[in-house]
Amino acid sequence: MALPKKSESKYQPPIHAGDTASDLLARWGFDSNNVAILPDRHPQHRECTRHGRYPISTVDDLGTIRYMSPVCPVCAAEQASRRLMESAAIPARYIDCDFSNYVVEVTGQQTALDTCRDYAEHFDERARKGSCLILCGDPGTGKNHLASAIARAVLAQGRSVLHVTAYDIIARIRQTWQQRGVGNSTELEVIRGFAEVGLLIIDEVGKTFGSDGERVHLFEVIDHRYRDMRPTMILSNEDIDGIEKYLGKAAFDRLCQNGGLLRFDWQSHRRGKEYGSDPAA
Ligand SMILES: [Zn+2]
């Protein structure tokens, strides 16, 4: 059997150093009349209405143009952080809350800001010791703002964060009672799920009735985290006694051991100022 004849190789023009940029661009399918793609027209920039000028192309020493994604890098970083915050279930209202936009008008607020910032910045150490933090005080005093700022900072350190209400925990555990069957989580699996998160923020502690049954569920989660040395944050409109009464002494003791407590005892700032307004402006 005869071997098939070798087909003649297709003619390929050699690339000469003398090829003009426009010839190359034409061969690559670019419109060489479009001056915007020639190297001398780079780097190019775009304007973000919020963050100003950012580059969308660079030219290296050899004249090679490198295009970057035509998205403002600051906006992109913000969006990535927003996605993380959403996965951490941070309420939408607090998603833009940061240490930098927390309004300080009285000494107590400065102390709260410093304590929370320190907690976030040294989270590695806090996580190793399982240090907890309780933020209590009237609604509108900025507990959620600082908790969200901590969440944001902890997420940026590559750790998982979950922001839930006490009611969410109780409801999630009780859900397992009605859904016994293949593929459904057991009560213990749900408790373990809450126990595995890098930082668990339990909000609205004291808002539900606080029956013995509810107390048991919250204790189980707090106790699992305590034994695994994982930090838990508690947010409550109750005073210290109210939190202890609601959670029960055993859970409260575990939180306080090696933990901090911040009283937000200044006037609500939702009343006077618009919440979330930019203090830098
Ligand atoms: Zn931007």
Boltz pocket constraint, residues with backbone or C-beta under 6 A from the ligand:
constraints:
  - pocket:
      binder: B
      contacts: [[A, 48], [A, 49], [A, 50], [A, 51], [A, 52], [A, 72], [A, 73], [A, 74], [A, 75], [A, 76]]
      max_distance: 6.0
